[in-house]
């Protein structure tokens, strides 16, 4: 059975491969990006089918999306916490996307039960939503 750290690293290293990634998730898993709700973007996906749809849409929305500079700060068998950066091109407008994420994975029986990520909302507001930020 995989630990939370192994699951988190597999998720990050296989971004853009939803068929591989979905196998990391429990049937009743939850994926959250809670700060997206503050600007009216869905922020919670429940169950493998819904999470799979989210993972499938990611490469369509962000071309060349890759995680890098991964640092794991908390590593227990059932929980991991890390920071990582992402780069991509926003498909809808061609702008560069650079982001800093923090993520927590809760593992249960070798599968992701919960992944909760926080991100810098400034690039989301400025580059995706097109809102001018002073």
C-alpha positions in Angstrom: 0.0 0.0 0.0 1.2 3.5 -0.8 1.8 6.1 1.8 0.3 9.6 1.6 3.7 11.0 0.4 3.9 8.4 -2.3 0.4 9.2 -3.4 1.0 12.9 -3.4 4.2 12.5 -5.5 2.5 10.2 -7.9 -0.3 12.7 -8.3 2.1 15.6 -9.0 4.5 13.7 -11.2 1.6 12.4 -13.4 -0.3 15.6 -13.9 -1.9 15.5 -17.3 -2.4 11.7 -17.2 -5.9 11.4 -15.7 -6.1 7.7 -16.4 -3.1 7.1 -14.2 -4.0 9.7 -11.6 -7.6 8.5 -11.0 -6.3 5.1 -9.9 -4.7 6.9 -6.9 -8.1 8.0 -5.5 -10.5 6.1 -3.3 -14.0 5.7 -4.6 -15.3 8.3 -2.1 -12.4 10.7 -2.5 -12.7 14.4 -2.2 -10.6 17.0 -4.1 -10.7 20.6 -2.8 -9.3 23.9 -4.0 -11.2 26.0 -1.4 -10.0 29.5 -2.4 -11.5 29.2 -5.8 -14.9 29.6 -4.3 -14.0 33.2 -3.3 -14.2 34.1 -7.0 -17.1 31.9 -8.0 -15.2 28.9 -9.4 -16.2 25.4 -8.2 -13.9 24.4 -5.4 -14.9 20.8 -4.5 -15.1 17.6 -6.4 -16.4 14.4 -4.8 -16.2 10.8 -6.0 -13.9 9.3 -8.6 -16.1 10.1 -11.7 -16.3 13.8 -10.8 -12.6 14.0 -9.9 -11.7 12.2 -13.2 -13.7 14.8 -15.2 -11.7 17.6 -13.3 -8.4 15.9 -14.0 -9.3 15.3 -17.7 -10.2 19.0 -18.1 -7.0 20.3 -16.6 -4.7 19.7 -19.6 -7.4 21.3 -21.9 -7.5 24.4 -19.7 -3.8 24.6 -19.0 -1.5 23.5 -21.8 1.8 21.9 -20.7 0.8 22.0 -17.0 3.7 20.6 -14.9 4.6 20.7 -11.3 8.2 21.4 -10.2 10.2 22.3 -7.1 8.3 19.8 -5.0 9.1 20.0 -1.3 7.4 17.6 1.2 7.2 19.1 4.7 5.0 16.6 6.5 5.3 12.9 5.8 3.3 10.3 7.8 1.8 7.1 6.5 -1.7 8.6 6.3 -1.0 12.3 5.7 1.5 14.4 3.6 1.8 18.1 3.1 3.9 19.7 0.5 4.6 22.9 -1.5 5.1 22.9 -5.3 5.1 25.2 -8.2 3.3 24.9 -11.5 3.8 26.3 -15.0 1.5 26.2 -18.0 -0.1 28.2 -20.8 -3.7 29.2 -20.3 -5.5 27.7 -23.3 -8.2 30.4 -23.5 -5.9 33.4 -23.8 -2.3 32.1 -24.4 -1.0 33.8 -21.2 1.8 32.2 -19.1 0.5 30.7 -15.9 2.9 30.4 -12.9 1.5 29.3 -9.6 2.6 28.3 -6.1 0.5 25.5 -4.5 0.4 23.9 -1.0 -1.3 20.6 -0.8 -2.4 18.1 1.9 -3.2 14.5 1.1 -5.0 12.2 3.5 -4.5 8.5 2.6 -6.7 5.6 3.5 -5.9 2.0 2.6 -3.3 3.1 0.1 -5.6 5.6 -1.8 -6.1 9.3 -1.7 -9.1 10.0 0.5 -8.7 13.8 0.4 -6.5 16.2 -1.5 -6.8 19.8 -0.5 -4.7 22.4 -2.3 -4.2 26.1 -1.6 -3.0 28.5 -4.3 -2.0 32.1 -4.9 -5.3 33.7 -6.1 -3.6 36.7 -7.7 -2.6 34.8 -10.9 -6.0 33.3 -11.1 -7.8 36.6 -10.8 -5.3 38.4 -13.1 -4.4 35.9 -15.8 -7.5 33.6 -15.9 -10.4 35.9 -14.9 -8.8 38.9 -16.6 -9.4 41.2 -13.6 -6.9 44.1 -13.1 -5.3 43.9 -9.8 -3.4 46.9 -8.4 
